[in-house]
Amino acid sequence: MALEKKITDLLYSLGAADVGFASVPEFDKTLCRAVSIVMPLSEAVVDEINGAPTYSYFHHYRTLNAHIDRCLLQAGLLLQREGWRYIPIPASQSTGGFHGRFSHKQAAVLAGLGTMGRNGLFLHRRYGPAVRLGTLFTNAPLPAVRAEPQIKCLDCMACVHACPAMAIPAGPVAIKEEQAIIDRQACSQYMKQHFQHIGRGAVCGVCISVCPMRKQSGGSF
């Protein structure tokens, strides 16, 4: 069985909604193949978000992150048994400021699994922003997709109007750097000031809950 199929079969069996592969030499010259996985959030949990996060959302967010990390470990162990090296990127870990070691969103876009939204979130081709992402890097000879970043938001401005921190721009946005799409400082400060009672201000989810793209099915990109 081909290595690509072994990995995808394993990850789908563990609950992944989508799996993609990309060439990402920016991470490491030798471990330059990225495995990107998409895990869908519970629609019922996201539906309960109304202007503020809920306890259920915070718990679901943490639980899904932990599950993604376990999935990446399983995929990495499979690769290692086959004689390859791997580095899993934690589903949610900051290495300084608002950034992790590598952007899961960037890897998912490069793997052709979706696009970016004006809210700074990854928009999956089926589930919209209602997903969590995971990334693993390896030196295994996996497929090398390299999709171009795009914004394919609807012109509804739902996230712009709903954002309690007013951190999402209403005007035209460009993806030179995903960090430039939203005001991350304003977003973070608002969460810490207003949602301390839920996960110490670590989550919000309002822009996810109002996005009409999460209600689409079958993909539109």
C-alpha positions in Angstrom: 0.0 0.0 0.0 1.3 3.5 -0.9 2.5 5.6 2.0 0.1 8.4 1.1 -2.9 6.0 1.4 -1.6 4.6 4.7 -1.5 8.0 6.2 -4.9 9.2 4.8 -6.6 5.9 5.8 -5.2 6.2 9.4 -6.2 9.9 9.8 -9.7 9.3 8.4 -10.2 6.4 10.7 -9.3 8.8 13.6 -12.0 11.3 12.6 -10.3 13.7 10.2 -12.7 15.3 7.8 -10.0 16.1 5.2 -6.3 15.4 4.6 -3.9 17.2 2.3 -0.2 17.2 1.4 2.0 20.1 0.3 5.6 21.0 -0.3 6.6 23.7 2.3 10.4 24.3 2.2 9.9 27.4 4.3 9.7 25.1 7.3 12.8 23.0 6.9 14.9 22.1 3.8 14.8 18.4 4.6 11.4 17.9 6.3 9.6 19.9 3.7 6.5 17.8 3.1 3.5 18.9 5.1 0.6 16.7 6.1 -2.4 18.9 6.8 -5.5 17.6 8.6 -8.9 19.1 9.2 -11.1 18.3 12.1 -14.7 19.7 12.1 -16.1 21.5 15.1 -19.5 20.4 16.4 -22.1 22.5 14.6 -24.4 22.3 17.7 -21.6 23.7 19.9 -20.9 26.5 17.5 -24.6 27.3 17.2 -24.7 28.1 20.9 -22.2 30.9 20.5 -24.2 34.2 20.5 -22.0 37.2 20.9 -19.6 35.4 23.3 -18.0 32.0 23.8 -19.6 29.3 25.9 -18.2 26.9 28.4 -19.1 24.1 26.0 -17.2 25.7 23.2 -14.1 26.2 25.3 -14.1 22.6 26.4 -14.8 21.4 22.8 -12.0 23.6 21.5 -9.4 22.1 24.0 -10.7 18.5 23.5 -10.4 18.7 19.7 -6.9 20.3 19.9 -5.8 17.4 22.1 -7.3 14.9 19.7 -5.5 16.5 16.7 -2.2 16.2 18.6 -2.8 12.5 19.1 -3.7 12.0 15.5 -0.5 13.7 14.4 1.5 11.5 16.8 -0.1 8.4 15.3 0.7 9.5 11.8 4.2 10.4 12.8 4.8 7.0 14.4 3.6 5.4 11.2 6.1 7.4 9.2 8.8 6.5 11.6 8.1 2.8 11.3 8.5 3.2 7.6 11.9 4.8 8.1 11.0 8.5 7.8 11.5 11.4 10.1 8.7 13.7 11.3 7.9 16.8 13.4 4.3 17.4 14.5 3.2 21.0 15.1 1.0 21.4 18.2 -2.6 22.2 17.4 -2.6 25.2 19.7 0.7 26.5 21.0 2.2 30.0 20.9 6.0 30.3 20.6 5.9 34.1 21.0 3.3 36.7 20.4 0.4 35.3 18.5 2.3 32.8 16.4 3.1 29.1 16.6 6.1 27.4 15.1 4.3 27.2 11.8 0.9 28.4 10.6 -1.6 25.5 10.3 -3.7 27.8 8.1 -0.9 28.4 5.7 -0.2 24.7 5.4 -3.9 23.9 4.9 -4.2 26.5 2.1 -1.0 25.3 0.4 -2.4 21.7 0.5 -5.4 22.9 -1.4 -7.9 22.3 1.4 -9.5 25.7 1.4 -8.8 29.5 1.5 -8.4 32.3 3.9 -11.2 34.6 5.1 -11.3 38.3 5.9 -11.7 37.2 9.6 -8.2 35.7 9.4 -9.6 32.2 9.7 -9.0 29.3 7.4 -12.2 28.5 5.3 -12.5 24.8 4.6 -14.0 23.9 1.2 -16.9 22.2 3.0 -17.1 23.3 6.7 -16.0 26.9 6.3 -14.4 28.3 9.4 -15.9 25.6 11.8 -12.7 23.5 11.9 -9.5 23.0 13.8 -6.3 22.2 12.0 -3.2 20.1 12.5 0.1 19.9 10.6 3.0 17.4 10.5 6.3 17.8 8.6 8.3 14.9 7.3 11.0 14.0 4.8 8.9 11.2 3.3 8.3 11.4 -0.4 4.6 12.5 -0.2 2.7 14.4 -2.8 3.7 18.0 -3.4 0.7 20.3 -3.9 1.3 24.0 -3.8 -1.9 26.0 -3.9 -2.0 29.8 -4.0 -3.6 31.6 -1.1 -6.8 33.4 -1.9 -9.7 35.1 -0.2 -13.1 33.9 -1.4 -15.3 35.3 1.3 -18.9 36.2 0.6 -19.5 39.9 0.7 -21.9 39.6 3.7 -19.6 41.3 6.2 -21.2 39.2 8.9 -18.0 38.7 10.8 -17.1 42.4 10.5 -20.4 43.5 12.1 -20.4 40.7 14.7 -16.8 41.0 16.0 -17.1 42.4 19.6 -13.5 43.6 19.4 -14.0 45.4 16.0 -10.8 43.7 14.9 -11.9 42.6 11.4 -11.4 45.2 8.6 -14.4 46.2 6.5 -12.4 47.3 3.5 -10.5 45.3 0.9 -8.0 42.8 2.3 -5.0 41.1 0.8 -3.1 38.0 1.9 0.5 39.0 1.9 0.6 37.8 5.5 -2.3 36.3 7.3 -1.3 38.3 10.4 -2.2 41.5 8.5 -5.8 40.5 7.9 -7.1 41.2 11.4 -6.0 43.2 14.4 -4.8 40.3 16.5 -3.9 42.6 19.4 -7.4 44.0 19.6 -8.9 40.5 19.4 -6.6 39.1 22.1 -7.1 42.1 24.5 -10.9 41.9 24.1 -11.0 38.2 24.9 -8.8 38.6 28.0 -10.8 41.6 29.3 -14.3 40.2 28.7 -14.1 36.4 28.6 -11.8 35.7 31.6 -14.5 33.6 33.2 -14.3 31.2 30.2 -10.9 29.7 29.7 -9.2 32.8 31.0 -10.0 34.7 27.8 -8.4 32.2 25.4 -11.3 31.7 23.0 -14.1 33.6 21.4 -15.6 32.0 18.3 -18.1 34.7 17.4 -16.8 35.2 13.8 -17.0 31.4 13.3 -20.6 31.2 14.5 -21.9 34.0 12.2 -20.1 32.9 9.0 -22.5 31.6 6.4 -19.8 29.5 4.8 -20.0 27.0 7.7 -23.6 26.2 6.7 -22.6 25.2 3.2 -22.1 21.5 2.3 -20.4 19.8 -0.6 -17.8 22.5 -1.1 -17.8 25.7 -3.0 -14.2 26.5 -3.7 
